[in-house]
Amino acid sequence: MLENISFLNPDFFWLFSLIPVLIIWEVYSHKNRQAYFQLSSLEAIKRKTLRVYLRPLLFVFRIVALSVLIIALARPQTSEISIKSKTNKGIDIVMAIDVSSSMLAQDLKPSRLKALKRVASDFIDDRVSDRIGLVVYAGESYTLTPITSDKNIIKSSLSEIQYQGLIEDGTAIGMGLATSVNRLKDSRAKSKVIILLTDGVNNSGFIDPKIASELAAEYKIKTYTIGIGSNGMAKAPIGILPNGSFQYGMTKVEIDEKLLETIADVTGGQYFRATDNEKLAQIYSVINKLEKTEIEEFKYTNYNEKYRPFVILTIILIVLEFILRNTFFRSFV
């Protein structure tokens, strides 16, 4: 009956210390309350023996009634807690992804691009309260998905990213960053972030990456840069076969880390290097922790009073004692 119940006034439980005192008082005063008389016959005693033995029930009822009343005074109640969350500080994020042919390199498994898509998808799942957009770039850049809170659209677009030669090959880091800035500059979010990933050096486009980074800083857009690719050599496309498929060979991994560090420093972000699948996943995990959305929790507690059954039981016991005292035990009380 008392499971999962708390008490509003637990100080009343000190009254239980009176119970032993009352019991002792009852035992010692019992003889003084009994009347003595002489009988010429024992027949009357024999007929009333049962009531004599049951008479202590009156005191038991009184003690139980007092105990139940003490519990009622302590105000037993159950509580139901409901929590509602409110996002106080949303974040708008643009993921700028290099889709040049070198992203098909197989130093990350099964390839750099597929490894990125897998990790980025998990990252998107974790950003429950944020809006995300996708920008892809190679020799040029364009917006694949505008900033949206619909995670299904973002993940669907991400899964469809692949190298198809639809845009000029190359690595236009400045173009990719500038397009991302253009997507975020009018955002009213409290925090604006770009995650720019590349596996090469800036060798295409007509926008200088440093100018694009200064533009990002002007609009207070933090940029995290990621250089993806193992150290040394990697198996990557080196040509196209007559059937249109890529010919793979070992090529040197070249990433302009100094440029990526500069972009991150100018915008207040950080530069990371992903040399394998595990490090790539760790990088996105770190960014996920660094860019936390502020969520305010409101906790509501509903209290249900449970003292009423104890009060009712107390009244029943008192009434029962009164009735028995004035009927069944009347001649002995």
N, C-alpha and C positions, 0 to 999 in steps of 0.2 A: 504493500500500500504506500510505503514511503520511498519507493524506488524513484530515482531521478527527481527528487523533491528537495528544494532548498527552503530555508526558514528565514522570514523577514525579521523576526524578533527572537533570536536564539537565546537571549538572556533569560527568558522565562523558563528555560530548562533547569535553572537553578532551583526552581520550586520542587523538583523531583527529590531534592535532599530532605524535604519535609515528610516524604512517604515513610521512610524507616522510623522517623519519630512518631508518626501517627500509629504505625503498627505496634511499636513498643508500648505506647500509651494505651492502646486498646487491650493489649495482653495484660498489663499490670492493673488496669482499672476494671477489668472484667469482673473480678470477684466482688468489688465494692458496689457494683451496680446490680448484683444478684440478690434477690429476696430469699430469706430462709423461712421455711414453715414446716410444721410437723403434720404427718398424715397417718391415719390409722391403717391405711392400706396402700400397697405399692401399685395397684392396678392403674391409677391415674398416670403415674410416671411411665409405666410400660406403654400406655396408649399414646403418649406424646414424645416418646424417645426420638422418632424420626425428625420432628421439628426442632428438637434440641440440637441434633447433629447438623441440621441444615441452617441453623440460626446464623453462623459466621458468614453465610452468603451475603447477608445484608452489609456487613463491613467490606466484604470483597467488592460488591457493587459500588460502594461509596469510594473505595480506593481506585478502582478502575475508572469510575466517572471523573474523579479528580485528575487522574493521569491523562485521560483523553482531553479534558479541559485544558490542561497545561499545553498539550500539543497544539490545540486550537489557538491558544493565546500566542504561541510561537509563530503563527501565521505560515503554515506550509503552503508552498506554491510551486508550480512548474513554470518553466520559461522556454519560450521558443525564440531562437535567434535567427533573424534573416539579415543577409548582407547585400547591399546594393552598391555597385561601383559606378563612379562617374569619372570620365577622362577629363583631366584638367589641362593637360598639355599634350596635344597631338603632335606627331612628327610626320612630315612629308618627306619621302625618300625616293630618289631616282637611282636606279641601278644602270650604270653605263657599261655595256658589255662589248668587248672586242670580238668581232666575228670574222676576222681576217683568216686566211687559209692556214696560218701558222697555229691557230687554235685547234687544229685537227691533230697536232703533235701528240704522240702517245706516251710521253714521259709521265703524265697523270693518266690513270686508267678509268675507262677505256680510251679517253682522249681528254685534252684540257677542257674543251667545250662541254662535253657530256658530264665530266666531273663537276664543273661549275654549275651546270643546270640542276644537278642533284642537290648540291649544297645550298644554292640560292633558293630552291623550292622549300627546303626546311626553314630557311631564314624567313621567308614570306609567311609561313604558317605561324611563326612565333610573333610576328608583328600584328597582333590581333586588332589593336586600336589605331593603327596608322594607315596612311594612304601611301601607295607605292606606284611608281611608273617605271617603264623600261625604255631605255635608249640603246640602240645598237650602232656600232660604227666599225668601219674598216678604212677604205680610202675616203669615204664620205660618212655621214651620220644621219640618222632620222629617228623619230619617236615611234617606237613600236606600240607602246601602250601609254596613254596619258595617265596622269596621277589619278588613282581611283582607290576606293576602299573595298571594291569587289575582288576578293582574293582569287576567286575561281577564274576570272578573266585574266588576271596577272599570271597565274600559274599555267593557264592554257597557252597564253602567248609565249611564256618562257619555254614550255615544252616543245614549241614549234620552231624555236630558233635553231638554225643550222646554216652551214656555209653552202650557198647556192650560186655564188657569183652574181647575185642580183645588184650588188653595188661594187664599185671599183675596189680591187684588192689593195691592201696597204694598211697602215696604222696611223690614222689621223686623231691623235689623242686630243689635240686642241679642239677639233670639230666635235668630238664626242662630249667633251667637257662643256663646251659652249652651248650645245643643244640641251644638255641637262640643266644648265643654268637658266636657259630660256624657259624651260618647263617649270622651274621653281621660283623665278624672280617675282611673280605676282601672287605667290602663295601667302595665305594669311596664317599659316601654321606658326606655332610658337618656335618650332625648331625645323630647320631645313637641311637635309643631308644628301650628299651624292656619294655613291660607292662606285668608283671607277676602276675597272679591271682591264689589264692589258698584258700581253706577253711579248711586246716588242719595243721598238723605238719609234718616235714620231717621225714619219717619213712621207706623210701625205697631208692634204688639206691646206686651206689658206688662212687658218686662224692659228696664231702662235699659242701653244699651251700655257705659257706664262701670262699672256694677256687674258686668256680665259680664266685662269686661276685668280687673277686680280679682280675680274668681273664677279666671280663667285664670292670673293671676300667682301666686295662692295655691297652685295645683297645678303651678306651674313649667311652664306651657304657653306657649311662645313663639308669638306671633301676627304673621304678615306680612299686612299689609292692602294691597289693590290697588284703586285707584279707576279704573274703566274708562270711557272716553268722551272725545271730542275737546273741545277748548276752544271755547266759543261756542255755536253752534247745531248741531243734528243732526236728521236726518230720523228721526222716531220715531212710534209709534202715538199718536194724539190722540183716537181715538174708534172706535166699532164700527159698521160698516155694517149695513143690514137683513139682508144675507146671512150675517152673523156674522163676516165678515173685518174686519181692522183698517183704519182710515182713517189714512193717514200724513200728517204735516205737519211743518214745521220748528219745533222746540221748543228752549228753552234747556237746556243741559247743566248740571245742578246736582249737585255732589258735595260732601258734607260732609268736606272734606279735613282740617279741624282735628280732627274726631272720629276719623277713621282714623289720623291721626298720634298722637293721644293713646292709642288702643288699642295701637298698635305700641310706643310708648314705655313704657307701663305693663308690658307683657309681655316686653320685651326684644327685640322684633322690629324691623321696618322698614316704612315706608310707601312705596308706589310709585304712580306715575300712568301709566296706559297710554292714550295718546291715539290710537294707531293699531296696526295688526296687528304691525308690526315691534317696537314698544316693548313690547307685551304679551309677545311671544316672548322678548325680552331680559330682561324681569322674571323670568319663570319660569326662565330660564337662570341668572340671578344667584342666585335662591333655591336652585336645584339645587346651585350651587357652595358657597353658604354652609352648607347643611345636608348635609355629607358624612358618610356612614356609615363608621365606622372598620373597615377590613378588614385583618386580619393575614395576610400571605403566608408560607407555609412552603415552602421550596425543598429538594427532595430530589435528590441526585446519585448516580446509580448508575455505578460505574466497571467497565469490562470490560478486563481485562488482555490485552495483545496481544504480550507479550514471548516467549511460548512458541514461536511459529513461528520467531522469530529464533534461539532456542536450538537448535531442531531443525535449522535450516539450518546453524548453526555446527558442530554435531556431524557432519552429513553431509559438510561440506567437509573437516573434519579427518580423518574416516575415509577419504574419497576420496583425500586427499593421502597418507595412510599406506599405502593399498593400492597406489597408483601408484608411490610411492617404493620399495616393496619388491617390486614385480613388473616393470612395464614399464620403469621407470627405474633398476632395481636396480644395474646395472653402471656407472651414471654418477653415482650419488649417494654 
